[in-house]
Each structure stands twice: as structure tokens, then as C-alpha cells.
Amino acid sequence: MRHSAGRILTTHTGSLPRPEALKRLFLARAGGEKVDPAALAAAGQEAVRAVVPRQVQAGIDVGNNGEQQRESFFLYLKERLTGLGGSWQRPSRADVDRYPEFKQRWLEQTSAKGRISPNEGLPTAIGEVRYIDPAAIEGECRDFARVLAGHPQAFVEPFMNAPSPGIVAAAIQNRHYDTEERYLQALAEALRVEYRAIVNAGFLLQIDAPDLALERHISYKDQPVSKFVGFVESVVEAINRALRDLPPERIRLHVCWGNSESPHDADVPLQDILPAVLRANVGGFVLPFANPRHAHEFRCFERLPLREDQVLVAGVIDPLTNIVEHPEVVADRIERVAQVMGDPSRVLAGTDCGFDTSAGWGRVAGDVVWAKLRSLSEGARLASAQLFR
């Protein structure tokens, strides 16, 4: 995993806006319409070809395929796993429940047409969960590699995403395994196929694990914090099993409290989960510090420092507002994190979360997304001038 040697490197969390035509195809398929697989594949490949140079133009150093070929950061697995069927709806969020006026607005916004919902009509596990065919993820890797071959200097380092077994277990309800632990183990083995394929293709692997914070105010909202921390520990153990024999320095772990513009005042504090999260056998962590509810929590690393060989990708851009952060604000955020880390070479600048984690779900307009990423790069340049003098 590349460090910020001489200057702060920029990255993001994964999902970028999808073209309208591609989004319509995903929505049609999700709605039960027949969609030509070849047409969908071609649209996805074209979107990857377009999104790579746009990242370069925005100044992104560590970029990806924008998750363009997936309708959601985890729901794409419906096409890749056995044992799924039925449907259910995720529980409401604690921070939404406590504000009736906001909840009404939230329901109106999140039930709008034109988006893939990460909460409604979700599948369940009704049989043995296995990865159907590695050709699916291997093809995605090949498509990205072909685009990069046409842009050989595009990124300092490319990455690809895959979800954690914990978020899949939380969102795809278990109706088959006799214990949640066995379900987690099965998911870890299935996802290991994707983890291994991404690393073997030469890409940095980012595991997206919002479950390690998010589920406190969803699945565990009526339970003590200790019970939730036990869940975090179980998920981290499952991740480590899935990563066995893979080099930690090729893997980073993204943890967040959910990609939603909501009060977030029921979020678990980072300090409560960080000891368990840091047990993950990875080379870096991607955490949100632009979110106004968590902007102060980089200070947790004063008490619980990362290992010297680990890096921190600090979220300094908010993917939930159309306000374009001023580069000097971005620079200030980076410099504060670097001061706590004690070594700016172990800090990268990124976004709190993805801009379109499920197709159509993003709240930031596409042209504003690219302006925000340009501001990220400019802020990193300003911070580098101060940090590497």
C-alpha cells in the first residue's frame, strides 16, 4: 500500500456517479423487467472507460473503477451467491425514529422512484451461501485492467471494492443457518473469492464494512453497546479468516456510520469500537472525519495509535452535501489528522463514503462530485506544502 511519500496522496471511498443510461438499466432489472445482459455489460464497461480519466482529471492518486458495473456496493452479490431468496425490509434507524418530522421527510425521500434501495425488498439467505463462479469478479478485474492499460499513468495505485461479511449478514437476513456465527463464516468463505481475485489481479482491496459502526443504530439499536461490540469482534474475526494468506499491506478497511443525511446522533462513538476494529489484519483504515458528528474522532488515534506499518485514509470530503469544501478547509482537516498520526506519510486524503453507494441513491449532483474531488486534490496540495517542508 502506497504511503504519502513527499506529498499527501488522494483517494476516495469507491462509488462514483453512474451514467443515467446505466442507472436506468439497473433500475429496470431491479424492478423485474427483462434486461439484455449484453447491453448491461456493455454499458458498465463504457462507464468504467469514462470514469477512470475523470478521476485523473480531478487529481485522484489512488482510484478505482467507480463501482460502475454494480448496482449497489453489496446488492450486486444477488447475482453471484447461491442460497438467496424471499425478501424482507431492514429495520428503521434509531436516529430517524427519534425525529417524527424528519422521519416523514426521510421516508418520502428514500422511497422515491429512480433509485436502488439498500433497505427495502432485500433478499434473505434461505439455503447454503456459496460464491457461484469466480468468473464474475475476475471479469470485472479484467475490464478495469484493460481500461488502465489505456491510461498507464492514471493512478499511483488502483483499488477495487468488496463488502464485508458483516454488512451482507446484516442486510441479507439469515433464514437458513442455525447460528449467526455460522452464517458469518459462510459469507466470509464466499467473499474470500472476491478478496483473493482482487488482490491476485494486482489491485489494492478495500473492504467496505459500514456494519462495524452502522449496525449499532439499526440491528442493535435496542441492545447494549457491549452486545454490538461483540458483533464487531465477530465480524472482524470473519474478515480475518477471509483474508488468510493474503498480504495485509494490500488491503484497507472502510468503516462508517452509513451514507445518509440524517441526524446521526444515535451513532456509536468511534472510541467504543476502535479496539475491536483495529484487530483487523489490514494495512490501512478508511474513516470519515468530514461528517460533523465524527469530525473530532481522529483524536482517538492519540490513545490508540495505528501500527507503524499502517496508513489512515482520512475522510475530509462529505459525500452527502452539495457544498464544495474550500481547499483550505480540506488542508486544515488533513493537517490535524497528520499531527495526531505523527507522520504525514501515513496519511491519505479521501472522502467519508461513496457518492452513489446504490444506483440513484447519491445526494450530490454529478458535476458537484467532480468539483468536490478537485477541491480534495487542491487541499491535499496545500497541506503537503505545510507537512513536507
N, C-alpha and C positions, 0 to 999 in steps of 0.2 A: 504494500500500500504506500503510495507516494506521500511524502511529507512536504510541507511548505518550505522547501529549501530556498532561502533568499527572497521569497515573496509569498503572500497568502494565496493559496490556491482556492479556486471557486468551484462549487458543485451545486447540486440540488437534490431533491429527495426522490424524484423518479417520474411521476406522471406529469405530462405536459398536455396542453390543449390538443384535442384531436380535430382533424378537418370535419366540417359539417357533414359531408357525404359519408365519411366513415362512421361518424356517430349515428347517422340515420340507419345504416346497415345494422349496427349493434342493437339499436332500439327495436328495429323490426324483428330481428331474431329473438330478442328477449320477449317481445310481445306475441310470439308464436307464429309469426309469418315465415314462409319459406324464403330463405336467403341462399343464393348461389354461393357455395363455399369458395369457388374460384374467384368470384367477384370480391368477396370479403377479403380473401388472402391478398389479392392484387391491390386493393385499397389500403390494406395495412402496410404492405411493402412500400407503396408510394408514400405513405405518411412518414415512414421511417426515413426514406430518402430525403424528405423535406425537412424533418425536424433536426437532423444532425447539423447541417450547415447553419441553421438558425441559432443553435446553441453556440456554435463557434463565433458567429457574428455578435452574439450577446456577451462573449468573453468568458464562457464556461470552460474550465480546465478539465474537470472530471465529469464527463457527460455520459448519457445513455441513449437508448432508443426511444425514450419518451413514453414507454409502455403503450405505444400506438397500436400494437396488434392484440391488445387485451381490452375487454370492455370494462374491466374493474381490476383493482390490484389483487383481488383474491377470487372473484366470481368466475374468472376465466377457467378456474380449475374444474368447473362443472363439465367441461369438455374433455378433461384429462384424467379424472378419477373415476374408479368404479364405486359402486355401493351407494350412490346418491339418488334420492327420490323424495316424493312428498313435498311439503312446503310448510313454512312457519314464519312468524314475524318476530323480529328482535324486540326485547323489552324496551320501554322508553328510558330516556336518560334522566338521572337524578337532577341534573342542573336545569333540565327543561321542565320537569314535573313541578318544581317549586315556584314557577312563574306562570300562572294561568294565561295571562295576556300574551306573554311571549310564546307559550306552548301553542296557542291558536295560530299565531303567525308562523311558527315553525312547521306545524302540520300543513298549512297552506303552501308553504314554500317547498317542503320536501316531498309532497305528494303531487307536485306539478308534473305534467307530461314533459317528455323530452329529456329524460334522464334515467340512467340505470340506478335503481335504488339499492343501497347496501343494507337495507333494513327490512324490506318487505318482500314477500314471496320467495324467501330463501329456501334452498334445498335442505334436506336432512340426510343424515347417514343411516341408511336402512339395511346395509349389507357390509361386507368386508371392503374396506377402503384400500385401494392399491392404485399406483400410477399405471395408466393403461399402456402407454408407449412412449419411450424417450424421444421418439422422432419429433414429437410436438415441440419440446423445448429445444432440441438440437436444431430444428429448422428455424426457430426464432433466433437462435445464436448465429446460425449461418447467414440469415438475412441481415442482421446487424453487422456482421463481419464484412459482408460484401459492400455495404454502404461505407464502412470505414476504409476499405481498400481504395475507394474512390476519393477519400479525404484522409490521406495517410498522416497528416499533421493535425488532425481535428482535435484530439484530446491528449493531454498528458497521460491520462489513464481512462479507459472506458469501464463502465459498470453496467450490471443488469440486476433487476429486482426479482425477488420471490418472497411470498408471505411466510410468516412464522406458523408453526403448527398450532400455536395458541389462538391466533385470530381466526383460523379456519375452524377450530374446535368451538370457539365462541359463536361464530356466525352460522355455521352449518351444524345444527343441533344433532347430538348423538341419540339415535334411536336403535342402535344395534349392539354396541359393546356394553359389557356388564359393569364396567367402571370407566370413569372419565380418564383415568390414568392409561388404561389400555387403548382408549381412543386416541389420546395424545401420542402414544407410542406408534400406533398405526399411521397416523398422519405424518409423524416425523420420518418414518421409513419411506412413505410415499414422496414427501417433499425432498428427501435426500437425493432423489433422481434429478430434480431441478437444480439443487445446490451444486451437486457434483458436475452436472453438464455445463453450468455457467462458469465454474472455476476451470474446468478442463478446456473450455473454449478460449481461455486466456483473459476472461473478464473478471473484474472485481465483483464480488457478490454482495449485494445489500439485502439483508433480511428485514422485511417490514413487519414490525411487531408492535402495532399500536395497542394490542391486547395487554401488554405489560404495564400500561397506565390506564388506557381507556376503559377496560372492563371493570375497574373499581366503581365507576358511576353507571354501569349498565348491569352486568351479570351479578355483581357483588354489592350493589347499592344498598341492600338491606342487611348486609353482613359486616362483622367487624373487620377492621383493616388487617388484622392478623390472618384472617381467612384468605383475604385477597393476596397477601404476601406469600402465603402458601401456594396459591395458584401460580404466581410469578415464578417461584422457585421450581415448580413442576415444569413449567413451560421452558425455562432456561435449561433444565436438565434434558428435556426433549430436544431442544435446539442443539445442545452439545452432542447428543447421541447422533443426530442427523449430520453433524459436521465432522464426525470422527474421520481421521485420516486426511482431512482437508486442511491446508495451511491457514492458520488464524490470520496471518498477515494479508490474506486475500479476501477477507470478509469484514464487513462493517454491519452494525446492528442499528436500525432506526426504531426509536421508541417515541410515542407521542400520546396525547390525550384525546385524539380524534380530530379529524379535519372538518370541524363545524364551527360556524359563527354562532356560538351560544354562550351563556354566562360563564361556564367553566368553573363556577365556584363550588362545585362538588368534586373537583379533581383531587386525586391523591397527591400529596406533596412528593416531589422527587426524592427528598431525603428518606422517605419511608420505604421506597422500593429500590433505591440505588444499590444498597449492599447486595441484593439478590440479582439485580441486572448485571452488575459487574462480574458475576460468576460466569457470564457467557464467554466462551472460548473464541474471542474475535479480536481483530486488530484495531477496531475503532468503533465509536458510537456516534450516532446522528441524533441530536436532541434539539428541541425547539426553545429558543430563547428570545424570539421576537414576540411571541404570544404574551400579551400584557399580564396574564395570570402566572406566567412562568419565567418572565424575563430576568428575574433575580436569581434563579436557581443554579446558574453556573457557579455560584459561590459554594455549592455543595462539594465541588472538587477541591476546595481548601481542606476539608475534613476527610474526604475520601478520594484521594488522587488516583488518576489512572496509572497503569504500569508505564514505565518509561518507553516501552516499545509501542504504546497505543496512541492513537490520534483521536481528536474530538472534532467532529463536524458541527459547528455551532450554527443553529438556525438564527439568521439575522434579518430574514425577509419573511413577512407574514403573507401566506398564500390565501388569506380569507378576506382581504380588503383591497379595493381598487386604488388605494392611496399608494403612490410610488414613493418609497422611502428615499430620503435625501442621502446621497453618498456619504456625507459627513456623519449622519446618524448611523449608517451602516458601519463606517470606520470606527466610531466610538464603541459600538457593540463588540466588534472584533477585538479591539484593543483591550477592553475589560476582560474578555474571556482569556486572551493571551496572557494577561497579567496574572490571573489565577492559575493558569496552567504552568506558568514559569518558563515556557519555551514556545515561542511563536511558530516554530517549525512543526509543532504537533497540533496546530490549529488549522482547520479549513473553514471557509465561509460557505454557508448554504442556506437553504430555505427550511422553514419549520416542517412542512409536509409537502405533498404533491399538489399541483394546481388543479388536477382533474382526476381524483382517485377512482371515481366511477364515471363513465362517459356521460357528460352533461351535468355532472354534479358540481363542477367548479363554479365558484362565485366571481372569479376575476376574469374580465374580458381578455381574449387572446392577445390583443395588441398591448394591453397593460401588463400582461405576464412578461412579455419580452422587454418592456421598459423596466420592470422591476429587476429582471435578471441583469440588464445593463447597469442598473444602479448598484446591484450586488458587486459586479466586477469593478466598477469605479470606486466603490467604498473599500474593496479589498486592496486596490492600488494605493489609496490614501493611507490605509492602515499599514501597508507594507513599508511605505516611506518612513513611518514612525518606528515601526518594530524592528526593521533590519538596517538601521543606521550604523 
